[in-house]
Amino acid sequence: MNKLKQGIDSEELLIISRPLWWIFTAQPFFLIYVILSDAVDLRVIIGTLFLLFPYNLAMYGINDIFDYESDIRNPRKTSVLPKSKHQSLWMWIGLINVPFIGYLFYTGNLQSNLWFGLMLFMVVAYSLNGLRFKEIPLLDSVTSSFHYTSPVMLALLLTNDAATYAPAFIAYFLWAMANHAFGAIQDIKPDREASIKSIATQLEAKRTTSFVLTLYIGAAVISAWFYGMVGLVAAGLICMNIIGVARTVKHTADSTNPIFRNMWNVFIKTNYLAGMIMTIVLIVVKARL
């Protein structure tokens, strides 16, 4: 068969990269870098562009390649990229990512480059056969959180402010871990049927919910303790998640209860709202300095 006919088009690349989640990797990097450096330079522009599309194409494209066998047997997957297009997808992942990666390594410092290397490793380790961090309970939540929060630490390292804002990063990391763990509860039954392990299949719904509440509370306490009024705003926003999870506690005997999926859909919206509010708060605080 003509291999040209097995190529992947731009629309498929876009869908694979999960555009809904781009903002969670790119916007925090841009915001933190600009606020701390007082500059919109070429590095932050290139870094933000990388974290919008190439980074997510690599993360989810590699995931789709290594999940192919399970995805074609999963009735929840309505669209699976044909195996004949995997070689083309690998090619595009490389072509699109390498120039950005090369530039960011070239313009980084030792600490940021070590962290950036870890980011790239985690992108691969999430799905690669033999590692498959996504199917190791607890490590699945850690890896998911790392994907979304590591760009913030990259910005802190590039601006030499990592030590100052380490507590903020820890709080952000705990919040993102909680998001992943809570989202996994709704998939306990189908994941077990597909022999897929996750933090929720390991802990069951009740203990996973307790774990999620602990992480959210920890994130809120750290934020409020270290960062004054800004931290209190962040803690208040995290309380939206705490209240939402608390509403599901009495239903943890049945992970298939619609409340878990419904609350997860609510969280997607409230997380966007929280991000918008925190962006405005940080910009206002910066403007007053």
C-alpha positions as CSV (number, residue, x, y, z in Angstrom):
1,M,0.0,0.0,0.0
2,N,1.2,3.5,-0.8
3,K,2.5,4.9,2.5
4,L,1.5,8.4,1.5
5,K,-2.1,7.2,1.9
6,Q,-1.3,6.3,5.5
7,G,-0.2,9.8,6.5
8,I,-1.9,11.8,9.2
9,D,-3.6,15.1,8.5
10,S,-3.5,18.4,10.4
11,E,-7.0,17.9,11.8
12,E,-6.1,14.5,13.3
13,L,-2.9,16.0,14.9
14,L,-5.0,18.7,16.4
15,I,-7.5,16.3,17.9
16,I,-4.8,14.0,19.2
17,S,-3.2,16.9,21.1
18,R,-6.4,17.5,23.2
19,P,-6.8,21.3,22.6
20,L,-9.2,21.5,25.6
21,W,-6.2,21.0,27.9
22,W,-3.7,23.3,26.2
23,I,-4.4,26.2,28.4
24,F,-3.5,24.3,31.5
25,T,0.1,23.7,30.4
26,A,0.8,26.9,28.5
27,Q,-0.9,29.7,30.3
28,P,0.6,29.2,33.8
29,F,4.1,29.0,32.3
30,F,3.5,32.3,30.4
31,L,1.9,34.1,33.3
32,I,4.6,33.1,35.9
33,Y,7.5,33.8,33.6
34,V,6.3,37.2,32.5
35,I,5.3,38.3,36.1
36,L,8.7,37.2,37.5
37,S,10.9,38.4,34.7
38,D,9.0,41.6,33.7
39,A,9.6,40.6,30.1
40,V,7.9,39.1,27.1
41,D,10.9,37.8,25.4
42,L,11.6,35.2,22.7
43,R,12.1,32.4,25.2
44,V,8.7,32.8,26.8
45,I,7.0,33.0,23.4
46,I,8.8,29.9,22.1
47,G,8.1,28.1,25.5
48,T,4.5,29.0,25.5
49,L,4.0,27.9,21.9
50,F,5.7,24.6,22.7
51,L,3.5,24.0,25.8
52,L,0.4,24.7,23.7
53,F,0.6,22.2,20.9
54,P,3.9,20.3,20.6
55,Y,4.1,19.2,24.2
56,N,0.6,18.0,24.3
57,L,0.9,16.3,20.9
58,A,3.8,14.3,22.3
59,M,2.1,13.4,25.5
60,Y,-1.2,12.3,24.0
61,G,0.1,11.1,20.7
62,I,2.5,8.7,22.4
63,N,-0.3,7.7,24.7
64,D,-2.6,6.9,21.7
65,I,0.1,4.8,20.0
66,F,0.8,2.6,23.1
67,D,-2.9,2.4,24.0
68,Y,-4.0,1.3,20.6
69,E,-4.6,-2.4,21.5
70,S,-6.7,-1.6,24.5
71,D,-8.5,1.3,22.8
72,I,-9.8,-0.8,20.0
73,R,-11.5,-3.1,22.5
74,N,-12.8,-0.3,24.6
75,P,-16.5,0.6,23.8
76,R,-16.0,4.0,25.3
77,K,-13.5,4.9,22.6
78,T,-15.5,6.2,19.6
79,S,-12.5,7.1,17.5
80,V,-9.1,5.3,17.5
81,L,-6.3,6.3,15.2
82,P,-5.6,3.4,12.8
83,K,-2.3,1.6,13.4
84,S,-1.3,2.3,9.8
85,K,-1.0,6.0,10.8
86,H,1.2,5.4,13.8
87,Q,4.5,5.8,11.9
88,S,3.3,9.1,10.5
89,L,2.3,10.3,14.0
90,W,5.8,9.4,15.3
91,M,7.3,11.4,12.5
92,W,5.2,14.5,13.2
93,I,5.7,14.3,16.9
94,G,9.5,14.4,16.2
95,L,9.4,17.1,13.6
96,I,7.1,19.4,15.5
97,N,8.8,19.0,18.9
98,V,12.6,18.9,18.2
99,P,13.1,22.5,17.1
100,F,11.3,23.8,20.3
101,I,13.1,21.3,22.5
102,G,16.5,22.3,21.1
103,Y,15.8,26.0,21.5
104,L,14.6,25.6,25.1
105,F,17.7,23.6,26.1
106,Y,20.0,26.1,24.4
107,T,18.5,29.1,26.2
108,G,18.0,27.4,29.6
109,N,20.3,27.1,32.6
110,L,21.6,23.9,34.3
111,Q,18.6,23.6,36.7
112,S,16.0,24.4,34.1
113,N,17.5,22.0,31.6
114,L,17.6,19.2,34.1
115,W,13.9,19.8,34.9
116,F,13.0,20.1,31.2
117,G,14.7,16.8,30.6
118,L,12.6,15.2,33.4
119,M,9.5,16.7,31.8
120,L,10.3,15.0,28.5
121,F,11.1,11.7,30.2
122,M,7.7,11.8,32.0
123,V,5.9,12.5,28.7
124,V,7.3,9.2,27.4
125,A,7.1,7.2,30.7
126,Y,3.4,7.9,31.0
127,S,2.6,5.5,28.2
128,L,5.7,3.6,27.1
129,N,5.6,-0.2,27.4
130,G,7.8,-1.3,30.2
131,L,7.2,1.9,32.2
132,R,3.5,2.8,31.8
133,F,3.3,5.1,34.8
134,K,-0.3,5.8,33.9
135,E,-1.2,2.2,35.1
136,I,0.8,2.3,38.3
137,P,-1.5,3.3,41.2
138,L,-0.5,6.6,42.8
139,L,2.2,7.1,40.2
140,D,-0.6,7.7,37.7
141,S,-1.8,10.7,39.7
142,V,1.7,11.9,40.2
143,T,2.5,11.7,36.5
144,S,-0.7,13.4,35.5
145,S,-0.1,16.2,37.9
146,F,3.5,16.6,36.8
147,H,2.3,17.0,33.1
148,Y,0.2,20.0,34.0
149,T,2.3,21.6,36.8
150,S,5.8,21.0,35.6
151,P,5.7,24.0,33.2
152,V,5.3,26.3,36.2
153,M,8.5,25.0,37.8
154,L,10.2,25.4,34.4
155,A,9.2,29.1,34.5
156,L,10.4,29.4,38.1
157,L,13.8,27.8,37.2
158,L,14.2,30.0,34.1
159,T,13.7,33.1,36.2
160,N,15.7,31.8,39.1
161,D,12.8,32.0,41.5
162,A,12.2,28.3,42.3
163,A,13.2,28.4,46.0
164,T,11.0,31.5,46.7
165,Y,7.8,29.9,45.2
166,A,8.4,26.2,46.0
167,P,5.4,26.1,48.4
168,A,3.1,27.5,45.7
169,F,4.3,24.8,43.3
170,I,3.7,22.1,46.0
171,A,0.2,23.3,46.5
172,Y,-0.5,23.4,42.8
173,F,0.9,19.9,42.4
174,L,-1.3,18.5,45.2
175,W,-4.4,20.2,43.6
176,A,-3.6,18.7,40.2
177,M,-3.0,15.2,41.8
178,A,-6.4,15.5,43.5
179,N,-8.1,16.4,40.2
180,H,-6.7,13.3,38.5
181,A,-7.5,10.9,41.4
182,F,-11.1,12.2,41.6
183,G,-11.6,11.8,37.9
184,A,-10.4,8.2,38.1
185,I,-13.3,7.2,40.4
186,Q,-15.9,7.3,37.6
187,D,-13.8,4.9,35.6
188,I,-13.3,2.2,38.3
189,K,-15.7,-0.3,36.8
190,P,-14.7,0.0,33.1
191,D,-11.0,0.1,34.0
192,R,-11.3,-3.1,36.0
193,E,-13.2,-4.7,33.1
194,A,-10.3,-3.7,30.8
195,S,-7.7,-4.9,33.4
196,I,-6.4,-1.3,33.7
197,K,-5.0,-0.3,37.1
198,S,-5.3,3.2,38.6
199,I,-5.2,4.8,42.0
200,A,-9.0,4.5,42.1
201,T,-9.1,0.8,41.3
202,Q,-6.5,0.3,44.0
203,L,-8.1,2.3,46.7
204,E,-11.8,1.9,45.8
205,A,-14.1,4.9,45.7
206,K,-14.3,5.6,49.4
207,R,-10.6,5.7,50.1
208,T,-9.9,7.6,46.9
209,T,-12.4,10.2,47.9
210,S,-10.7,10.6,51.3
211,F,-7.3,10.8,49.6
212,V,-8.6,13.5,47.2
213,L,-10.0,15.5,50.1
214,T,-6.7,15.3,51.9
215,L,-4.8,16.6,48.9
216,Y,-7.2,19.5,48.3
217,I,-7.1,20.5,52.0
218,G,-3.3,20.3,52.0
219,A,-3.2,22.5,48.9
220,A,-5.5,25.1,50.5
221,V,-3.6,25.2,53.8
222,I,-0.2,25.6,52.1
223,S,-1.6,28.4,49.9
224,A,-3.2,30.3,52.8
225,W,-0.2,29.8,55.1
226,F,2.5,31.1,52.8
227,Y,0.9,33.7,50.5
228,G,-1.3,36.1,52.5
229,M,-4.3,37.4,50.7
230,V,-3.4,35.9,47.3
231,G,-3.1,32.5,49.1
232,L,-6.4,33.0,50.8
233,V,-8.0,33.6,47.3
234,A,-6.4,30.4,46.1
235,A,-7.5,28.5,49.1
236,G,-11.1,29.8,48.6
237,L,-11.1,28.6,45.1
238,I,-9.8,25.2,46.2
239,C,-12.7,25.0,48.6
240,M,-15.0,24.8,45.6
241,N,-13.4,21.4,44.8
242,I,-13.5,20.4,48.5
243,I,-17.3,21.1,48.7
244,G,-17.9,19.2,45.4
245,V,-16.0,16.1,46.5
246,A,-17.7,16.2,49.9
247,R,-21.1,16.0,48.1
248,T,-20.0,12.6,46.7
249,V,-18.9,11.0,49.9
250,K,-22.3,9.4,50.7
251,H,-22.3,7.8,47.2
252,T,-18.9,6.1,47.4
253,A,-20.4,2.6,47.8
254,D,-21.2,2.8,44.0
255,S,-18.5,4.3,41.8
256,T,-20.9,4.1,38.8
257,N,-23.2,6.7,40.5
258,P,-23.7,9.5,38.0
259,I,-22.7,12.1,40.6
260,F,-19.0,11.3,40.1
261,R,-19.1,12.0,36.3
262,N,-21.4,15.0,36.8
263,M,-19.1,16.5,39.5
264,W,-16.1,15.9,37.3
265,N,-17.7,17.8,34.5
266,V,-18.4,20.6,37.0
267,F,-14.8,20.6,38.0
268,I,-13.6,21.1,34.4
269,K,-15.7,24.3,34.4
270,T,-14.7,25.5,37.9
271,N,-11.0,24.8,37.2
272,Y,-11.2,27.2,34.2
273,L,-12.9,29.7,36.4
274,A,-10.3,29.3,39.1
275,G,-7.5,29.8,36.6
276,M,-9.1,32.9,35.3
277,I,-9.6,34.4,38.8
278,M,-6.0,33.6,39.9
279,T,-4.7,35.1,36.7
280,I,-6.5,38.4,37.3
281,V,-5.4,38.4,41.0
282,L,-1.7,37.9,40.1
283,I,-1.8,40.5,37.4
284,V,-3.4,43.0,39.8
285,V,-0.9,42.3,42.6
286,K,2.0,42.6,40.1
287,A,0.6,46.0,38.8
288,R,0.5,47.4,42.4
289,L,4.1,46.5,43.2
